[in-house]
Amino acid sequence: MSGTNTALSAVSAVFIGDGPLAMRCMDAFTASGGGVVTLITKDGALAAQAAERGVRVSGKTDAALAEAAGSAFDYLFSIANLDMLPAPLIAAARKMAINFHDGPLPRYAGLNATTWAILNGEQQHGVTWHEMTAKADAGGIVAAETVQVDPDETALSLNAKCYEAGFTGFQKILEQIAAGDLQARAQQGSAAISGA
């Protein structure tokens, strides 16, 4: 996606999260012409990088979340964010509130999905971008990618694969937004037996 792309020039978003995937996705969004209303993060390095790019940054406080809920924006993207977000903020997204999860849903909902996949001997894992609802990891699926689990896989190496798969999924979401056909499909299947 080039820096002169205007496919999303009329689209705005609030980003909430931490870590390099959040920055990479936000960069892809702006490179497509999208406008970032604000980034809410606990990650000091991410906040500094975003500020250098001219993005408005707020710490993850109740006041910042409430202020974002009162803003006008199309999409809410929650990336590497482990906190449940207030219902008014989720509802404030005019089009959709979307969360990144580092596991296939509904099979690996909850925390530590990559660790549970390894412990359960999975040969495949994946990531899911899903619509946010009042219940964690329960909304319809917007994009999903599969990754292979190698015999000597560690949680660290599988997380790295999920990072790349997550970005691939996000690029597909941007393409669907630009085409005007972003839709969520209901989750199918059941949860794995784990401590998640």
C-alpha positions as CSV (number, residue, x, y, z in Angstrom):
1,M,0.0,0.0,0.0
2,S,1.6,3.2,-1.1
3,G,1.7,6.5,0.8
4,T,-0.4,8.2,-1.9
5,N,-3.3,5.7,-1.6
6,T,-6.7,7.3,-0.9
7,A,-8.8,4.2,-0.9
8,L,-9.9,5.0,2.7
9,S,-9.8,8.8,2.6
10,A,-13.3,9.1,4.1
11,V,-12.7,6.5,6.8
12,S,-11.7,7.3,10.4
13,A,-10.7,5.0,13.2
14,V,-9.7,4.8,16.9
15,F,-6.9,2.4,17.6
16,I,-6.4,0.9,21.1
17,G,-3.6,-1.4,22.0
18,D,0.1,-2.0,22.5
19,G,3.1,-3.4,20.7
20,P,4.5,-3.4,17.2
21,L,1.4,-5.1,15.5
22,A,-0.7,-2.1,16.6
23,M,1.8,0.3,15.0
24,R,2.1,-1.7,11.8
25,C,-1.7,-1.9,11.4
26,M,-2.1,1.8,12.1
27,D,0.6,2.6,9.5
28,A,-1.2,0.5,6.9
29,F,-4.5,2.2,7.7
30,T,-3.0,5.7,7.2
31,A,-1.1,4.6,4.1
32,S,-4.4,3.6,2.7
33,G,-5.7,7.1,3.3
34,G,-7.5,6.5,6.6
35,G,-7.6,9.0,9.4
36,V,-6.7,8.1,12.9
37,V,-8.8,10.0,15.4
38,T,-6.6,8.8,18.4
39,L,-4.4,6.0,19.6
40,I,-5.0,4.9,23.1
41,T,-2.1,2.9,24.5
42,K,-0.2,1.9,27.6
43,D,2.9,1.3,25.5
44,G,5.4,4.2,25.8
45,A,7.4,3.2,22.7
46,L,4.3,2.9,20.6
47,A,3.0,6.3,21.9
48,A,6.3,7.9,21.0
49,Q,6.3,6.4,17.4
50,A,2.7,7.5,16.9
51,A,3.3,11.0,18.1
52,E,6.3,11.3,15.7
53,R,3.8,10.5,12.9
54,G,1.5,13.2,14.1
55,V,-1.1,10.9,15.6
56,R,-3.0,12.1,18.6
57,V,-2.1,9.8,21.5
58,S,-3.8,9.2,24.9
59,G,-2.9,6.9,27.8
60,K,-5.3,4.1,28.5
61,T,-7.4,5.8,31.2
62,D,-11.1,5.9,31.9
63,A,-11.1,9.5,30.9
64,A,-9.4,8.8,27.6
65,L,-11.8,5.9,26.8
66,A,-14.8,8.1,27.7
67,E,-13.5,10.9,25.5
68,A,-13.0,8.5,22.6
69,A,-16.5,7.2,23.0
70,G,-17.7,10.8,22.5
71,S,-15.8,11.1,19.3
72,A,-17.0,10.6,15.7
73,F,-15.3,7.6,14.0
74,D,-16.1,4.7,11.8
75,Y,-14.0,1.8,13.1
76,L,-12.5,0.9,16.4
77,F,-9.5,-1.4,16.2
78,S,-8.3,-3.2,19.3
79,I,-4.9,-4.8,18.8
80,A,-2.9,-6.5,21.5
81,N,-5.2,-5.0,24.0
82,L,-6.0,-7.3,27.0
83,D,-8.6,-5.1,28.7
84,M,-12.3,-5.3,28.1
85,L,-13.5,-2.0,26.6
86,P,-16.5,-0.1,27.9
87,A,-19.8,-0.7,26.0
88,P,-20.3,3.0,25.1
89,L,-16.9,3.0,23.3
90,I,-17.7,-0.2,21.3
91,A,-21.1,1.2,20.4
92,A,-19.6,4.5,19.3
93,A,-18.0,3.0,16.2
94,R,-20.3,3.9,13.4
95,K,-19.4,0.9,11.2
96,M,-17.7,-1.7,13.4
97,A,-15.5,-2.3,16.5
98,I,-12.9,-5.0,15.6
99,N,-10.6,-6.9,17.9
100,F,-7.4,-8.9,17.1
101,H,-7.2,-12.3,18.8
102,D,-4.1,-14.5,18.6
103,G,-6.0,-17.8,18.2
104,P,-8.7,-19.3,16.0
105,L,-12.2,-18.6,17.4
106,P,-14.1,-20.1,19.0
107,R,-11.6,-23.0,19.5
108,Y,-9.0,-20.9,21.4
109,A,-10.8,-18.0,23.0
110,G,-9.3,-16.4,26.1
111,L,-5.7,-15.7,27.1
112,N,-2.5,-17.6,26.3
113,A,-4.0,-19.1,23.1
114,T,-0.7,-20.0,21.6
115,T,0.5,-21.7,24.7
116,W,-2.7,-23.8,24.9
117,A,-2.4,-24.7,21.2
118,I,1.1,-26.1,21.8
119,L,0.1,-27.9,25.0
120,N,-2.8,-29.5,23.3
121,G,-0.6,-30.8,20.4
122,E,-2.2,-28.7,17.7
123,Q,-0.7,-29.0,14.2
124,Q,-2.5,-25.8,13.1
125,H,-3.3,-22.6,14.9
126,G,-4.4,-19.2,13.6
127,V,-5.5,-15.7,14.3
128,T,-8.9,-14.1,14.2
129,W,-10.1,-10.5,13.7
130,H,-13.6,-10.4,15.1
131,E,-16.4,-8.0,15.9
132,M,-16.4,-6.8,19.5
133,T,-19.4,-7.5,21.7
134,A,-20.1,-7.3,25.4
135,K,-18.6,-10.9,25.8
136,A,-14.9,-11.3,25.1
137,D,-14.0,-13.2,21.9
138,A,-17.6,-13.9,21.0
139,G,-18.4,-11.6,18.0
140,G,-18.6,-12.5,14.4
141,I,-15.4,-13.2,12.4
142,V,-14.2,-10.5,10.1
143,A,-10.9,-12.1,9.0
144,A,-9.0,-15.3,9.9
145,E,-5.6,-16.7,9.0
146,T,-4.1,-20.1,9.6
147,V,-0.6,-20.9,10.7
148,Q,1.3,-24.2,11.0
149,V,2.5,-25.4,14.4
150,D,6.0,-27.0,14.0
151,P,7.0,-30.0,16.2
152,D,9.6,-27.8,18.0
153,E,7.3,-24.7,18.2
154,T,7.5,-22.5,21.3
155,A,5.0,-19.9,22.4
156,L,7.5,-17.2,21.3
157,S,7.9,-18.6,17.7
158,L,4.1,-19.2,17.4
159,N,3.4,-15.7,18.6
160,A,5.7,-14.4,15.8
161,K,3.8,-16.4,13.2
162,C,0.5,-15.0,14.6
163,Y,1.9,-11.5,14.4
164,E,2.6,-11.9,10.6
165,A,-0.8,-13.7,10.1
166,G,-2.5,-10.9,12.0
167,F,-1.1,-8.2,9.7
168,T,-2.1,-10.3,6.6
169,G,-5.6,-10.4,8.0
170,F,-5.6,-6.7,8.7
171,Q,-4.6,-5.9,5.1
172,K,-7.6,-8.0,3.9
173,I,-9.8,-6.0,6.2
174,L,-8.6,-2.8,4.7
175,E,-9.3,-4.1,1.2
176,Q,-12.8,-5.1,2.2
177,I,-13.4,-1.7,3.8
178,A,-12.2,0.0,0.6
179,A,-14.5,-2.2,-1.4
180,G,-17.5,-1.5,0.9
181,D,-18.0,-5.2,1.7
182,L,-16.7,-5.7,5.2
183,Q,-18.9,-8.2,6.9
184,A,-18.8,-10.4,10.0
185,R,-19.7,-14.1,9.9
186,A,-20.9,-16.1,12.9
187,Q,-18.4,-18.2,14.7
188,Q,-18.8,-22.0,14.2
189,G,-17.5,-24.9,16.2
190,S,-16.7,-25.2,19.9
191,A,-13.9,-24.3,22.3
192,A,-10.9,-26.5,22.8
193,I,-10.5,-28.2,26.2
194,S,-8.0,-25.9,27.9
195,G,-7.6,-23.5,30.8
196,A,-8.5,-20.6,28.5
